[in-house]
Amino acid sequence: MTPRDSRIAAISPDEPKPGPPEPVKVPEGDPPNPAPGPQEPPQEIPQRKDPPPSEPARRDPPTEPPDVHDPQPHRIDDPPAPGAPPEIIA
């Protein structure tokens, strides 16, 4: 094949084909409705069940009243003082 023949024969798929474009078919009117098939009976929807009653929230047992003789009463939840060693709870 000569270079001239390769230029003529090489048509990429992106290029339009030579000749008139294909006519676009436009459907006329509404499409026909399909024939109604056998309908299934409606299914019964089960009644909604409420969840079982939940248990009351569990509470921690009551704590002992604070010791009146403690020179520095504090709670464990209190943050340690700055520079103090960490409190070790055994």
C-alpha positions in Angstrom: 0.0 0.0 0.0 1.3 3.4 -0.9 1.1 6.4 1.5 -1.7 7.8 -0.6 -3.8 4.7 -0.3 -3.3 4.6 3.5 -4.6 8.2 3.8 -7.8 7.3 2.0 -8.4 4.0 3.7 -7.7 5.3 7.2 -11.0 6.5 8.7 -11.1 6.9 12.4 -14.4 6.0 14.2 -14.7 9.6 15.4 -15.1 11.0 11.9 -18.6 11.1 10.4 -19.3 8.6 7.6 -19.5 10.1 4.2 -23.0 10.5 2.7 -26.3 11.9 4.0 -27.0 11.5 7.8 -29.5 8.9 8.9 -33.0 10.3 9.5 -34.2 10.5 13.1 -37.3 8.5 13.7 -39.9 10.3 15.7 -42.7 8.2 17.3 -46.1 9.4 16.4 -48.7 9.8 19.3 -48.6 8.1 22.6 -47.1 4.6 22.8 -49.9 1.9 23.2 -50.6 0.8 26.7 -49.5 -2.7 27.5 -52.3 -5.2 28.1 -53.2 -5.3 31.7 -51.8 -8.5 33.3 -53.2 -10.4 36.2 -53.0 -8.3 39.3 -51.9 -9.7 42.6 -54.2 -9.1 45.6 -52.8 -6.5 47.9 -50.7 -7.9 50.7 -51.8 -7.3 54.3 -49.5 -5.0 56.2 -48.9 -6.5 59.7 -49.7 -4.3 62.7 -46.8 -2.4 64.1 -45.7 -3.9 67.4 -44.4 -1.6 70.1 -41.1 -2.6 71.6 -41.2 -4.4 75.0 -41.0 -2.1 78.0 -37.4 -1.4 78.9 -35.9 -2.0 82.3 -35.4 1.1 84.4 -32.0 2.7 84.3 -29.5 1.0 86.7 -28.2 3.3 89.3 -24.9 3.0 91.2 -25.4 2.1 94.8 -25.5 5.1 97.1 -22.1 6.4 98.1 -21.0 7.0 101.6 -21.4 10.5 102.9 -18.2 12.5 102.9 -16.0 12.0 105.9 -16.2 15.1 108.1 -12.7 14.4 109.5 -11.0 14.4 106.1 -8.7 17.5 106.1 -9.0 17.8 102.3 -12.3 16.5 101.1 -12.4 16.1 97.4 -14.1 13.9 94.8 -12.4 11.5 92.5 -13.8 13.5 89.5 -12.0 16.7 90.6 -8.9 17.3 88.5 -5.6 17.1 90.3 -4.0 20.3 91.4 -1.3 21.6 89.0 2.1 20.1 89.8 0.6 17.4 92.1 1.6 13.8 91.6 -1.1 11.7 90.0 -3.5 10.1 92.4 -3.3 6.3 92.5 -6.5 4.5 93.3 -6.1 0.9 94.2 
